[in-house]
Amino acid sequence: MASSYTISATESFTVTHARHMAAKVAADLKRMQRLYGSPSDSDILTYEAEVVALMKAGYLGTVSYGFHRNGSWIEPTLIYTDKDLMGGSALDDDPGKIKPGKDVSGASFYSYLTYTAAWDALTADKRDAFKKSLPLYRGGAAQPAISGYLEADRTYSAGGRSLGRSTVRSY
């Protein structure tokens, strides 16, 4: 007698998954605040809520938080990239490991966000309506260059998606 078994699993990305990863971003930003004085507590809450909404809707491409000087990101800057794991799995690291003691004199804290192709497929009216529903309304701006190089150092994952974190490092 022969028998066969089939197992299938489907995982939906939920707001709970988005909150799980956004909380890790917020923890990173809180560490940055303790070491470098920015961002503020209210800004961290705003950034966290923005990440949750964008991830849940599938519109987050990358988001960067850090310091820029002369139009370039400097260390310490964190860049998160949202990825669909397509049924795979990824690490779910603990947040942290922000290096202390970097020179941020003459630099200002800044955040920059890019969107996904799903965002680009929306009509201008739908994009604007979604932007207005967010806790932070972002206008257009040129993306800062990077002074140094990027080092992939953390991955936060849940619900079949991940946020890969890269940190700007000095040469």
LINVEN-V623694 format. One record per backbone hydrogen bond with DSSP energy under -1.0 kcal/mol. NH is the residue of the N-H (numbers start at 1). CO is the residue of the C=O. If there is no record, write none. Layout:
NH;CO  NH;CO
This chain:
18;14  19;15  20;16  21;17  22;18  23;19  25;21  26;22  27;23  28;24  29;25  30;26  31;27  32;28  33;29  34;30  35;31  36;32  37;33  44;40  45;41  46;42  47;43  48;44  49;45  50;46  51;47  52;48  53;49  54;50  55;51  56;52  57;53  59;54  61;114  63;80  64;112  65;78  66;110  68;108  69;72  72;69  73;145  74;67  78;65  79;166  80;63  81;164  82;61  83;162  85;160  88;85  93;155  107;104  108;68  110;66  112;64  114;62  116;59  120;116  121;117  122;119  127;123  128;124  129;125  130;126  131;127  132;128  134;131  145;71  147;73  148;146  149;169  151;167  153;165  154;165  156;163  158;161  161;158  162;83  163;156  164;81  165;154  166;79  167;151  168;77  169;149
